[in-house]
Amino acid sequence: MEWSSRRSIFRMNGDKFRKFIKAPPRNYSMIVMFTALQPQRQCSVCRQANEEYQILANSWRYSSAFCNKLFFSMVDYDEGTDVFQQLNMNSAPTFMHFPPKGRPKRADTFDLQRIGFAAEQLAKWIADRTDVHIRVFRPPNYSGTIALALLVSLVGGLLYLRRNNLEFIYNKTGWAMVSLCIVFAMTSGQMWNHIRGPPYAHKNPHNGQVSYIHGSSQAQFVAESHIILVLNAAITMGMVLLNEAATSKGDVGKRRIICLVGLGLVVFFFSFLLSIFRSKYHGYPYSDLDFE
């Protein structure tokens, strides 16, 4: 292996793993991602984790602080089945730190299920294990800029075409809908998704079960934010219907139906929202002892 090539990630099979990681002596730390990237494995989480791992490794490779103290490598299941068997590893992706001296400890295995696999979280874990601090540099993403430019162009074009009739600007209902859309997006965690870049969902490699709700209060999936958005929208719709039933002066029977529909929406979807909260915050409902 040519360390001087400064490749960001070294792919390893069983022989290379035993030679450069297991065989002492060694004066460098090695971060290894155990994965299964072959298409027949159908591991979408592996591909998503690999993208974050590439970002992290490239950030270290092109860093001015790059040195021979730390290297990144990868072992694919189809290229190093014997390594997986040797380590009694039956899931992927998995990140491990192999220190220069001694055997890896429990903390040298990254807690992917609880923390997620964002490059920034991996960098923080590496700093704790090796004292090597990596500043993550993500490739530029112009999709947001393009979307903003299209939105501004659309609004500008609409204002130009309707320049002789701008009464719609004073439409309170329209502005209320826009405000609600922004509120729903922010309260559902869309900004967190943009910053952390979590996966859409998680598929258990053992039984193939797909999880859309993250089990920890410290992380979430993209699908989870979409679910929360829909629940908040449904609860808001229920509150609007309740207000309409109470303030309108229409037929009493119709108002009663609207009231029942609104109450049903609030009760059902708020109960669903509360169950999600309970699954993520395992101490809920809280007692007085929880705050002592």
ABEGO torsion letter per residue (X at the ends): XBAAAGBABBBBBAAAAAAAAABOBBABBBBBBBBBABAAAGBAAAAAAAAAAAAAAAAAAABAABBAABBBBBBBAAABAAAAAAAGBABOBBBBBBBABEBBBAAABBBAAAAEABAAAAAAAAAAAAGBBBBBBBBBBAAAAAAAAAAAAAAAAAAAAAAABAAAAABAAAAAAAAAAAAAAAAAGAAAAAAAGBBABBBBAAAGBBBABBABAABBBAAAAAAAAAAAAAAAAAAAAAAAAAABABBAAAAAAAAAAAAAAAAAAAAAAAAAAAAABAAOBBBAAAAX
